[in-house]
């Protein structure tokens, strides 16, 4: 079994006294695994302020190919970054051992480069004098991972840190480290030392009384005195940070021009670095100070401080005006509030009948069930101009006892009444082979599955579930994309008549499942998001778990016009009607389809959607939500097709109203699905516990939740695990603490740090509040 470096070494490093953090595969930077993809971890420095917890190690151990970094402070590392002279690298290593102690902790990445690890008597700031560096407070180094250049694991020729207790390392302090660097630099030839800018005299503003913000004229003038003559990396980064701190995004062209002065400049690296810069205090003062050290004298009357208005006009008014335009554009592009509407035609009639006969009406779930039922009946009969079909996978989510079963009962009744029960699959799918057998018998079929979350939990669990169960989800994924072609069945070694390959021409599988939020999201893992199996489902969370009860409902009879409409739909335009409708075309028989045209404005609307989604996919590249974004246009077109055919089975046309409704509907619920994935989908049990606990805190809203309330709501957790998770949430900034007053006493409460009125609870419903937390 291939386990990550974190899974193999993380717990032992923790026991040996080291503070660790996750390293993304393929690089040297800290990373986080979110939504099925690795992303940057800009807040990793918080690990320098506390010990690593067992909960964190357990969570990180489940992240694929997770490497391990060691946080500086309690340890310091001597980094000898010399490639061209192996003898010199060895000589400096020997000097380090002589001056600082003979440490057993030697790490080799790309030889002859090497790194030596020591324990500190007290944390101190790192020292960089390229090509040598002492990594300590505020820094980290990779201990266990594959080196990005060699592709091989970092080597520990003597003993690795997972085998060395922290107390066994030689102790050094800041003075010893500085003295070593100065002595070691005398061994390095001048041509091997990159040019460097001297550090500012203080950590504050270098120009007394000067703000962080500068002016474009002054910054450009100052930079003339600070040419980039192939400066070292730290100096280059410091100038970039200062430019961005001084001018904001308007400084990008300034930094690009300044970087381009160096012969070694790489525009792609410059672009990426600029995007990563997050200056907190550094700004114009640093640039002015370095320039003045080199003889810069600002012209009389030149404005240095960009934070002050000039004659009533802010010096950055041009940039601010551009930002205002962008803000206005963003405000104009912001999506309007979504209101659920029921479309007309057969979809509307079937949905209305469900609602009028339900004891607890569920409009959204009824609509989802109706779309699936109509999609199955018109399967293999209609298609779009792009050859999309009406096969649809829908999941309706609501709590137990909310009335989510009613729509399935109605579909069974009306299809039996219409003589169309052959389109109904069984209540359960026992195996992947059973699913294909049902489709071979009836190639346009609807499966309605109760407790869909439990079914999905088994079908998605490749580690514990038998193969015949996991094949159900595999087959569903493949069948979804085979509706416009031929699904080729499995080949068997023994073809004796009972094991013949079963091909299905243009299968139309529709699935409508109902489940509770806990069971559905608990069944999923990040892999289901990444591989696209989740993206094929239209996920519909009810906005009202317990609607007002309609006590007047009783015996019911399906409306005659609804039954007639379903029969007409299933027969197809110009085809036979009645009980034999839909049965004459076998699974291996070619079918004749009606191509449903679009009006010009509907076609333009879908073309516009394609452009919007392309931009969003590019912006979301490298994240797991791309799988969901990529399916929005396809699912919206399927819904528009179903609604259009339901309005006129004889001569259907997709009109602009159908397009607008379908796009708005799918857009809204895809967005909610992406939000829910981030909040609920976990790759490990520990991560799942953490997210469930965070949801309890989220659901408490602005008033917060006390420790005792949190304990009652999370009794599945051990006390120690709960405490570790709470501490992790607080340390990560996800949760803050506060005080709640009562008539008799005050109690400490936990609140979601980024609380706003737009958050939704665990079922996806909006939670109203007036409290506005930090963004």
ZITABEL-V959951 format. One record per residue. N is the residue number from 0. PHI is phi in degrees with one decimal (999 if undefined). PSI is psi in degrees with one decimal (none if undefined). BURIAL is I if it has 9 or more other ideal C-beta (glycine too) atoms within 8 Angstrom, else O. Layout:
# ZITABEL-V959951
N_PHI_PSI_BURIAL / N_PHI_PSI_BURIAL
This chain:
# ZITABEL-V959951
0_999_129.9_O / 1_-84.9_107.7_O / 2_-107.7_156.2_O / 3_-75.2_165.1_I / 4_-60.5_-37.3_I / 5_-64.1_-42.6_I / 6_-64.8_-33.2_I / 7_-82.0_-36.3_O / 8_-119.2_-14.9_I / 9_-58.0_-49.7_I / 10_-65.1_-37.2_I / 11_-70.0_-37.6_I / 12_-63.3_-40.3_I / 13_-62.7_-44.4_I / 14_-65.5_-28.7_O / 15_-82.6_-2.1_I / 16_100.5_7.1_O / 17_-90.3_149.7_I / 18_-96.3_124.0_I / 19_-123.1_170.0_I / 20_-155.6_161.3_I / 21_-78.9_139.8_I / 22_-113.9_127.7_I / 23_-68.0_141.4_I / 24_-64.4_147.7_I / 25_86.0_5.6_O / 26_-156.5_-164.5_O / 27_-121.2_6.1_O / 28_-96.8_148.4_O / 29_-60.7_145.9_I / 30_-146.6_167.7_I / 31_-129.3_146.0_I / 32_-101.1_107.2_I / 33_-131.4_138.5_I / 34_52.3_36.2_I / 35_79.5_12.3_I / 36_-144.3_152.5_I / 37_-81.6_134.2_O / 38_-131.3_165.9_I / 39_-65.1_158.0_I / 40_-126.4_74.3_I / 41_-66.4_-21.3_O / 42_-93.7_20.8_O / 43_-62.6_-22.3_I / 44_-61.5_-18.5_O / 45_-63.4_-20.3_I / 46_-70.0_-15.8_I / 47_-75.6_-11.7_I / 48_-100.1_-2.8_O / 49_-159.0_171.7_O / 50_-81.1_152.2_O / 51_-70.2_142.0_I / 52_-98.5_158.4_I / 53_-64.3_-33.1_O / 54_-61.7_-42.1_I / 55_-64.0_-45.9_I / 56_-61.7_-41.1_I / 57_-63.6_-40.9_I / 58_-65.8_-49.6_I / 59_-63.8_-29.5_I / 60_-65.3_-21.9_I / 61_-87.2_-6.1_I / 62_-80.9_132.9_I / 63_-64.6_132.0_O / 64_57.7_30.3_O / 65_-70.8_124.3_I / 66_-89.3_-178.4_I / 67_-129.3_129.5_I / 68_-109.5_151.1_I / 69_-105.5_127.5_I / 70_-82.1_130.9_I / 71_-75.1_160.3_I / 72_132.7_-72.0_I / 73_-72.0_-22.8_I / 74_-125.7_158.1_I / 75_-132.6_146.9_I / 76_-125.3_131.5_I / 77_-89.7_111.9_I / 78_-102.5_113.3_I / 79_-102.1_97.9_I / 80_-96.0_62.3_I / 81_-119.7_121.7_I / 82_-108.7_-37.4_O / 83_-81.9_-12.7_O / 84_-135.6_88.5_O / 85_-57.9_-36.6_O / 86_-65.9_-39.2_O / 87_-66.6_-41.4_I / 88_-58.8_-43.2_I / 89_-67.1_-39.1_I / 90_-61.7_-42.0_I / 91_-70.7_-35.0_I / 92_-60.3_-45.0_I / 93_-64.0_-36.0_O / 94_-64.1_-41.2_I / 95_-61.5_-43.0_I / 96_-64.9_-35.7_I / 97_-72.5_-38.8_O / 98_-90.0_-32.6_I / 99_-110.5_-16.1_I / 100_123.7_149.3_O / 101_-86.2_80.3_O / 102_-72.6_141.4_I / 103_-82.0_-6.3_I / 104_-95.9_87.4_I / 105_-112.9_126.7_I / 106_-117.6_133.1_I / 107_-116.9_126.0_I / 108_-105.6_-80.5_I / 109_-110.0_99.6_O / 110_-61.2_147.4_O / 111_-87.5_7.8_I / 112_-55.4_148.8_I / 113_-154.7_162.6_I / 114_-142.3_133.4_I / 115_-115.6_136.1_I / 116_-109.5_134.5_I / 117_-131.0_162.0_I / 118_-94.1_147.2_I / 119_-104.6_147.4_I / 120_-74.8_-28.5_O / 121_-158.7_142.8_O / 122_-59.3_143.2_O / 123_-142.8_161.6_I / 124_-69.5_145.6_O / 125_-67.0_162.5_I / 126_-126.6_126.9_I / 127_-122.8_119.0_O / 128_-136.0_78.6_I / 129_-47.1_137.5_I / 130_-91.3_20.4_I / 131_-113.1_151.0_I / 132_-155.3_143.5_I / 133_-108.3_114.0_I / 134_-91.1_125.9_I / 135_-149.2_-125.2_I / 136_-59.3_129.8_I / 137_82.4_7.6_I / 138_-130.9_169.2_O / 139_-146.5_161.8_I / 140_-139.4_154.8_I / 141_-79.8_131.8_I / 142_-104.6_-46.0_I / 143_-135.6_116.2_I / 144_-178.7_173.7_I / 145_-86.5_130.8_I / 146_-66.0_133.8_I / 147_-65.4_-23.6_O / 148_-90.8_-44.4_O / 149_-87.8_-23.7_O / 150_76.2_1.5_O / 151_-106.0_154.9_O / 152_-62.9_146.0_O / 153_-56.5_139.6_I / 154_-106.3_143.2_O / 155_-118.6_90.5_I / 156_-58.1_-31.3_O / 157_-99.3_-81.7_O / 158_-135.9_138.2_O / 159_-80.9_162.1_I / 160_-64.0_-27.0_I / 161_-69.1_-11.8_I / 162_-107.8_-1.1_O / 163_-119.6_122.2_I / 164_-68.2_141.9_O / 165_-53.9_-38.5_I / 166_-67.4_-14.2_O / 167_-84.5_-8.1_O / 168_-83.7_147.9_I / 169_-61.7_147.5_I / 170_-98.8_136.5_I / 171_-132.2_165.1_I / 172_-128.6_-177.9_I / 173_-63.0_-40.8_O / 174_-65.6_-41.3_O / 175_-62.9_-42.2_I / 176_-64.3_-44.1_I / 177_-65.2_-42.1_I / 178_-63.2_-40.1_I / 179_-62.6_-45.6_I / 180_-59.8_-44.9_I / 181_-62.9_-40.9_O / 182_-70.0_-41.2_I / 183_-66.0_-33.5_I / 184_-65.0_-26.9_I / 185_-66.4_-18.7_O / 186_-85.7_-15.0_I / 187_-91.0_123.0_I / 188_-60.1_149.5_O / 189_-56.3_-35.9_O / 190_-68.1_-14.1_O / 191_-96.5_3.2_I / 192_-106.9_113.8_I / 193_-63.8_151.2_I / 194_-62.1_146.2_O / 195_-143.1_147.8_I / 196_-88.1_140.9_I / 197_-68.6_149.2_O / 198_-71.6_150.7_O / 199_-59.4_155.4_I / 200_-66.7_-24.5_O / 201_-143.4_166.0_O / 202_-83.0_-10.3_O / 203_-89.8_-159.8_O / 204_-67.5_135.4_I / 205_-81.0_-20.2_I / 206_-106.3_117.0_I / 207_-52.8_131.2_O / 208_74.1_7.0_O / 209_-89.3_141.0_I / 210_-79.9_168.6_I / 211_-65.7_-35.4_I / 212_-78.6_134.5_I / 213_-115.9_-169.0_I / 214_-116.6_153.5_I / 215_-59.7_-43.7_I / 216_-61.2_-46.7_O / 217_-69.0_-42.3_I / 218_-63.9_-45.2_I / 219_-62.8_-40.2_I / 220_-64.6_-42.6_I / 221_-66.1_-38.3_I / 222_-67.5_-18.5_I / 223_-60.4_-31.8_I / 224_-85.6_-1.8_I / 225_-124.5_65.5_I / 226_-64.4_149.4_O / 227_-92.8_80.9_I / 228_-88.5_67.7_O / 229_53.4_50.8_O / 230_-64.7_160.5_I / 231_-70.9_167.0_I / 232_-60.4_-44.4_O / 233_-61.8_-41.1_I / 234_-65.9_-40.7_I / 235_-61.2_-44.8_I / 236_-65.1_-39.9_I / 237_-63.8_-41.2_I / 238_-66.5_-40.3_I / 239_-61.1_-44.6_I / 240_-62.0_-42.3_I / 241_-65.7_-39.4_I / 242_-64.3_-44.7_I / 243_-68.1_-39.0_I / 244_-64.3_-29.8_I / 245_-83.2_-43.4_I / 246_-116.8_-6.2_I / 247_68.6_-153.0_O / 248_-64.0_-23.5_O / 249_-63.9_-18.4_I / 250_-82.8_-2.1_I / 251_-58.1_-45.1_I / 252_-66.7_-31.4_O / 253_-65.9_-47.3_I / 254_-64.3_-40.5_I / 255_-61.4_-46.2_I / 256_-64.2_-41.9_O / 257_-66.3_-42.4_I / 258_-63.2_-34.3_I / 259_-69.5_-9.4_I / 260_-68.3_-24.4_I / 261_-84.7_140.3_I / 262_-65.4_-28.3_O / 263_-90.4_7.5_O / 264_-63.3_135.2_I / 265_-117.4_109.9_O / 266_-55.4_-36.6_O / 267_-66.5_-40.6_O / 268_-66.7_-40.0_O / 269_-61.5_-45.3_I / 270_-60.3_-46.0_I / 271_-66.1_-41.0_O / 272_-63.7_-42.8_I / 273_-59.1_-43.2_I / 274_-64.6_-27.0_O / 275_-87.1_-14.8_O / 276_-66.1_132.1_I / 277_-132.2_71.7_O / 278_-67.5_130.7_I / 279_-99.4_-49.8_O / 280_-122.4_-29.4_O / 281_-66.9_142.6_I / 282_-170.8_-139.3_I / 283_-60.9_-35.4_I / 284_-56.5_-40.2_I / 285_-63.8_-45.2_I / 286_-63.3_-46.9_I / 287_-62.0_-41.6_I / 288_-63.3_-49.4_I / 289_-62.1_-37.2_I / 290_-68.7_-41.0_I / 291_-65.8_-34.9_I / 292_-59.4_-26.5_O / 293_-103.8_16.4_O / 294_99.3_8.9_O / 295_-74.0_132.8_I / 296_-128.0_109.2_O / 297_-58.5_143.5_I / 298_-62.6_144.8_O / 299_-56.7_134.6_O / 300_88.4_-10.1_O / 301_-68.2_129.1_I / 302_-83.3_122.7_I / 303_-96.5_-35.5_I / 304_-93.9_107.4_I / 305_-80.5_-1.8_I / 306_-87.2_-8.4_O / 307_-105.9_139.9_O / 308_-70.5_151.7_O / 309_-120.8_116.5_O / 310_49.2_42.9_O / 311_79.7_-1.4_O / 312_-120.5_123.2_O / 313_-65.8_135.8_O / 314_-61.3_-21.0_I / 315_-103.5_27.2_I / 316_-62.1_-34.2_O / 317_-63.8_-46.1_O / 318_-64.6_-42.2_I / 319_-63.1_-36.6_I / 320_-63.7_-40.6_O / 321_-64.7_-40.4_O / 322_-64.1_-37.0_O / 323_-63.1_-39.2_O / 324_-63.5_-43.8_O / 325_-61.5_-43.6_O / 326_-62.1_-41.1_O / 327_-64.1_-40.7_O / 328_-64.0_-40.9_O / 329_-62.9_-40.7_O / 330_-64.1_-38.7_O / 331_-68.1_-33.1_O / 332_-83.9_-8.7_O / 333_-60.6_135.6_O / 334_-65.5_139.8_O / 335_-73.3_161.6_O / 336_-63.7_142.0_O / 337_-92.4_130.8_O / 338_-120.2_124.3_O / 339_-69.9_126.0_O / 340_-124.8_148.9_O / 341_-97.8_122.8_I / 342_-69.2_168.0_I / 343_-84.0_-167.7_O / 344_73.6_-157.5_I / 345_-65.1_-33.9_I / 346_-60.4_-45.0_I / 347_-66.9_-41.9_I / 348_-63.1_-44.1_I / 349_-66.7_-40.9_I / 350_-64.6_-43.8_I / 351_-62.1_-39.4_I / 352_-64.4_-39.9_I / 353_-60.8_-45.8_I / 354_-68.2_-37.7_I / 355_-72.7_-19.3_O / 356_-108.1_2.3_I / 357_-87.8_139.1_I / 358_-71.4_-37.1_O / 359_-125.9_94.6_I / 360_-64.2_133.8_I / 361_-124.8_89.8_I / 362_-56.6_-46.9_I / 363_-66.3_-45.2_I / 364_-67.3_-37.5_I / 365_-63.7_-40.6_I / 366_-64.4_-43.6_I / 367_-60.8_-41.6_I / 368_-65.8_-40.5_I / 369_-64.1_-42.3_I / 370_-60.6_-41.2_I / 371_-66.2_-42.8_I / 372_-64.6_-46.8_I / 373_-64.1_-39.0_I / 374_-60.7_-38.7_I / 375_-70.1_-40.8_I / 376_-66.1_-34.5_I / 377_-93.1_5.2_I / 378_-62.1_142.1_I / 379_66.4_14.3_I / 380_-121.0_-30.7_I / 381_-131.7_153.4_I / 382_-152.6_162.2_I / 383_-84.3_174.1_I / 384_-65.6_-19.9_O / 385_-98.3_12.6_O / 386_71.0_23.9_O / 387_-78.4_150.7_I / 388_-118.0_-178.6_I / 389_-95.7_13.2_I / 390_-68.1_132.9_I / 391_-144.4_138.7_I / 392_-115.9_121.6_I / 393_-129.8_138.9_I / 394_-121.6_122.2_I / 395_-98.2_126.1_I / 396_-114.8_124.9_I / 397_-161.4_159.5_I / 398_-69.7_162.9_I / 399_-60.8_142.3_O / 400_78.1_12.7_O / 401_-93.4_-2.4_I / 402_93.0_20.9_I / 403_-77.1_-12.7_I / 404_-81.3_-18.7_O / 405_-61.4_-41.5_I / 406_-63.3_-36.4_I / 407_-65.5_-40.0_I / 408_-62.7_-41.3_O / 409_-64.9_-42.4_I / 410_-62.1_-42.9_I / 411_-58.7_-44.8_I / 412_-64.6_-48.3_I / 413_-71.4_-33.2_I / 414_-72.0_-35.6_I / 415_-65.3_-43.3_I / 416_-62.4_-35.4_O / 417_-85.9_-0.2_I / 418_73.3_27.1_I / 419_-117.1_22.3_I / 420_-65.4_-15.9_O / 421_-64.4_-16.4_O / 422_-85.3_-1.4_I / 423_-96.7_128.7_I / 424_-86.7_175.3_I / 425_-69.4_168.8_O / 426_-71.9_-18.4_O / 427_-135.5_153.3_O / 428_-112.3_113.9_I / 429_-83.0_-24.3_O / 430_-164.4_165.9_I / 431_-62.5_-39.3_I / 432_-66.3_-37.5_I / 433_-62.8_-38.1_I / 434_-61.6_-45.0_I / 435_-68.0_-34.7_I / 436_-62.2_-43.6_I / 437_-62.9_-41.8_I / 438_-68.5_-33.7_I / 439_-66.5_-35.1_I / 440_-72.7_-40.7_O / 441_-140.2_100.5_I / 442_-68.7_-15.4_I / 443_-116.7_104.7_I / 444_-143.4_149.9_I / 445_-117.0_124.6_I / 446_-104.8_127.9_I / 447_-112.4_117.2_I / 448_-119.1_117.1_I / 449_-81.0_158.4_I / 450_50.6_48.5_I / 451_-62.4_-30.6_I / 452_-62.2_-41.3_I / 453_-67.4_-39.8_I / 454_-61.2_-44.5_I / 455_-66.5_-36.2_I / 456_-57.7_-42.0_I / 457_-74.2_-42.1_I / 458_-70.0_-27.6_I / 459_-92.4_-7.8_I / 460_-91.9_91.6_I / 461_-75.9_-14.4_O / 462_-83.1_-38.5_O / 463_-112.5_-23.5_O / 464_-84.7_147.1_I / 465_-66.7_160.9_O / 466_-63.5_-36.2_O / 467_-66.6_-19.4_I / 468_-84.7_-46.9_I / 469_-65.6_-24.2_I / 470_-66.6_-20.3_I / 471_-61.4_-50.8_I / 472_-67.0_-37.3_I / 473_-60.6_-45.4_I / 474_-66.6_-39.4_I / 475_-61.1_-41.7_I / 476_-62.8_-43.0_I / 477_-72.2_-39.3_I / 478_-64.9_-30.8_I / 479_-60.0_-39.3_I / 480_-92.4_0.6_O / 481_-102.0_4.3_I / 482_-63.5_-27.3_I / 483_-96.6_9.6_O / 484_-141.5_-140.1_O / 485_-121.0_125.8_O / 486_-89.5_118.4_I / 487_-89.5_125.4_O / 488_-73.6_176.3_I / 489_-73.9_147.0_O / 490_-94.4_139.4_O / 491_-116.5_147.1_O / 492_-65.8_-36.7_O / 493_-104.5_100.7_O / 494_-99.7_85.9_O / 495_-109.7_19.9_O / 496_101.7_-38.9_O / 497_-91.0_-18.9_O / 498_-112.4_30.2_O / 499_-70.4_148.9_O / 500_-66.0_134.9_I / 501_-112.9_107.6_I / 502_-93.3_150.0_I / 503_-129.9_120.8_I / 504_-81.9_121.9_I / 505_48.0_63.0_I / 506_-69.3_144.5_I / 507_-124.4_92.5_I / 508_-98.2_121.6_I / 509_-114.9_138.8_I / 510_-130.9_127.7_I / 511_-123.6_115.2_I / 512_-116.8_149.2_I / 513_-123.5_145.9_I / 514_-162.7_169.2_I / 515_-90.4_157.2_I / 516_-58.3_-43.8_I / 517_-61.9_-45.7_O / 518_-68.2_-38.0_I / 519_-69.2_-55.2_I / 520_-70.6_-29.4_I / 521_-69.2_-20.1_I / 522_-81.5_-18.1_I / 523_-94.0_152.2_I / 524_-126.1_165.1_O / 525_-55.9_-31.5_I / 526_-62.4_-33.7_O / 527_-66.9_-27.5_I / 528_-76.3_-46.1_I / 529_-67.5_-43.0_I / 530_-76.8_-3.4_O / 531_88.7_-3.2_I / 532_-64.7_-37.4_I / 533_-69.6_-36.8_I / 534_-63.9_-20.9_I / 535_-76.6_-13.0_I / 536_-94.0_137.5_O / 537_-90.9_111.0_I / 538_-97.3_121.1_I / 539_-120.8_97.4_I / 540_-84.2_128.9_I / 541_-62.9_141.2_I / 542_-87.4_-5.6_O / 543_-146.6_104.9_O / 544_-68.1_-36.1_O / 545_-130.6_77.9_O / 546_-67.4_164.2_I / 547_-56.2_138.4_O / 548_-79.6_134.8_O / 549_-96.5_92.9_I / 550_-74.8_-9.2_O / 551_-84.2_-9.9_O / 552_-70.5_151.2_I / 553_-156.8_-133.2_O / 554_-64.5_149.9_O / 555_-140.1_153.7_O / 556_-134.7_125.6_O / 557_-60.8_138.5_I / 558_-60.4_141.8_O / 559_-63.6_-37.4_O / 560_-69.3_-29.4_O / 561_-67.7_-44.8_I / 562_-63.2_-44.3_I / 563_-63.0_-39.7_O / 564_-65.1_-40.2_I / 565_-65.5_-39.2_I / 566_-65.6_-41.2_I / 567_-63.6_-42.0_I / 568_-61.7_-45.6_I / 569_-69.9_-22.9_I / 570_-80.5_-22.5_I / 571_81.5_160.0_I / 572_-64.6_122.0_O / 573_76.3_7.4_O / 574_-100.5_179.2_O / 575_-69.4_160.7_O / 576_-124.0_173.3_O / 577_100.3_-161.7_O / 578_-67.5_-21.2_O / 579_-90.8_-1.5_O / 580_-58.9_134.3_I / 581_81.0_4.2_I / 582_-109.9_-9.5_O / 583_-81.6_-22.1_O / 584_-94.1_109.1_O / 585_-74.5_175.5_O / 586_-66.3_-24.3_I / 587_-111.1_18.2_O / 588_-103.0_133.9_O / 589_-62.5_143.6_O / 590_-116.3_152.9_I / 591_-104.2_123.9_O / 592_-114.5_154.8_I / 593_-97.8_124.6_I / 594_-85.9_121.1_O / 595_-89.2_117.1_I / 596_-78.0_170.1_O / 597_-118.9_149.7_I / 598_-73.5_160.5_I / 599_-61.4_-40.2_O / 600_-71.0_-32.6_O / 601_-67.2_-40.5_I / 602_-63.5_-41.4_I / 603_-63.8_-35.4_O / 604_-66.1_-42.0_I / 605_-70.7_-32.2_I / 606_-65.7_-41.0_O / 607_-62.6_-41.6_O / 608_-60.1_-40.3_I / 609_-60.6_-42.1_I / 610_-65.0_-41.7_O / 611_-60.9_-45.6_O / 612_-68.4_-34.7_I / 613_-61.4_-44.1_O / 614_-62.6_-41.3_O / 615_-68.1_-36.9_I / 616_-66.0_-40.0_I / 617_-64.8_-39.8_O / 618_-67.8_-30.5_O / 619_-97.7_11.5_I / 620_-54.8_135.5_O / 621_90.5_-3.3_O / 622_-108.7_164.9_I / 623_-76.6_-17.8_I / 624_-71.9_-10.3_I / 625_-60.4_-33.4_I / 626_-62.1_-39.8_I / 627_-72.9_-43.7_I / 628_-59.1_-39.9_I / 629_-66.0_-20.7_I / 630_-97.3_-5.9_I / 631_-61.0_-48.9_I / 632_-62.1_-41.3_I / 633_-64.3_-48.2_I / 634_-66.4_-39.1_I / 635_-61.6_-40.3_I / 636_-68.4_-37.1_I / 637_-60.1_-45.1_I / 638_-65.0_-40.7_I / 639_-61.9_-38.7_I / 640_-63.4_-47.1_I / 641_-61.5_-44.6_I / 642_-65.5_-42.8_I / 643_-64.2_-43.8_I / 644_-67.7_-36.9_I / 645_-63.1_-28.4_I / 646_-77.5_-36.0_I / 647_-150.4_88.6_I / 648_-63.9_-21.7_I / 649_-82.0_-48.0_O / 650_-135.9_68.1_O / 651_-73.3_147.9_I / 652_-142.3_132.5_I / 653_-80.4_111.2_I / 654_-96.6_171.8_I / 655_-62.5_-34.3_I / 656_-63.2_-40.4_O / 657_-64.3_-42.6_I / 658_-64.7_-47.7_I / 659_-61.5_-43.6_I / 660_-63.7_-48.0_I / 661_-64.2_-42.5_I / 662_-66.2_-45.1_I / 663_-62.6_-41.0_I / 664_-63.0_-51.4_I / 665_-69.7_-40.0_I / 666_-55.1_-48.0_I / 667_-63.7_-48.0_I / 668_-79.1_-22.3_I / 669_-68.8_-39.6_I / 670_-62.5_-42.7_O / 671_-64.9_-35.3_I / 672_-65.5_-41.1_I / 673_-65.1_-39.5_I / 674_-63.9_-41.6_I / 675_-67.9_-36.4_I / 676_-59.0_-45.8_I / 677_-62.6_-33.4_I / 678_-88.5_-25.8_I / 679_-119.0_-37.2_I / 680_-74.5_127.6_I / 681_-130.8_151.9_I / 682_-98.1_-16.1_I / 683_-133.9_162.6_I / 684_-63.7_-38.8_O / 685_-64.1_-43.6_I / 686_-64.3_-36.5_I / 687_-63.8_-42.9_I / 688_-61.1_-42.7_I / 689_-60.6_-44.1_I / 690_-70.2_-35.1_I / 691_-65.7_-39.6_I / 692_-66.3_-39.9_I / 693_-64.2_-34.8_I / 694_-67.5_-35.3_I / 695_-63.0_-40.1_I / 696_-69.1_-39.7_I / 697_-61.1_-44.5_I / 698_-64.1_-25.4_I / 699_-69.6_-19.8_I / 700_71.8_-154.0_I / 701_-67.0_-27.5_O / 702_-71.7_-20.0_O / 703_80.6_178.0_I / 704_-136.8_135.9_I / 705_-79.6_166.5_I / 706_-62.6_-39.5_O / 707_-67.9_-39.9_O / 708_-64.3_-40.1_I / 709_-66.3_-36.8_I / 710_-65.6_-44.0_I / 711_-63.6_-33.8_O / 712_-83.2_-7.1_O / 713_-133.7_49.3_I / 714_-72.5_-6.9_O / 715_-74.7_-12.1_O / 716_-97.0_146.7_I / 717_-72.8_151.1_O / 718_-56.9_-43.3_O / 719_-66.1_-41.9_O / 720_-63.4_-40.8_I / 721_-61.3_-45.5_I / 722_-63.1_-40.7_O / 723_-64.2_-40.7_I / 724_-67.1_-43.1_I / 725_-59.8_-44.1_I / 726_-62.6_-40.6_I / 727_-62.8_-43.2_I / 728_-63.8_-37.4_I / 729_-70.3_-45.3_I / 730_-64.7_-33.4_O / 731_-77.4_-10.6_I / 732_87.2_0.5_O / 733_-72.2_-30.3_I / 734_-128.2_140.4_I / 735_-119.4_162.9_I / 736_-110.3_156.8_O / 737_-160.2_-173.9_O / 738_-120.0_139.5_O / 739_-118.0_128.5_I / 740_-92.5_141.8_O / 741_-126.3_-175.0_O / 742_-65.9_-26.6_O / 743_-113.8_-27.0_O / 744_-160.0_174.7_O / 745_-107.4_144.6_O / 746_-129.7_141.6_O / 747_-74.7_137.8_I / 748_-128.7_159.0_I / 749_-109.4_137.9_I / 750_-131.9_151.6_I / 751_-68.9_129.1_I / 752_-65.3_-36.6_I / 753_-101.4_39.0_O / 754_-64.6_135.2_I / 755_-150.4_168.1_I / 756_-68.1_-7.2_I / 757_-92.9_-6.8_O / 758_-66.3_154.9_I / 759_-117.9_157.6_I / 760_-82.5_-171.8_I / 761_-63.0_-23.8_I / 762_-90.8_-2.4_I / 763_97.8_-0.6_I / 764_-79.4_147.7_I / 765_-66.9_141.6_O / 766_-113.7_116.8_I / 767_-79.9_138.4_O / 768_-162.2_154.8_I / 769_-98.3_-5.9_O / 770_-74.1_133.3_I / 771_-119.9_109.1_O / 772_-85.8_-178.1_I / 773_-64.8_143.0_O / 774_-82.0_none_O
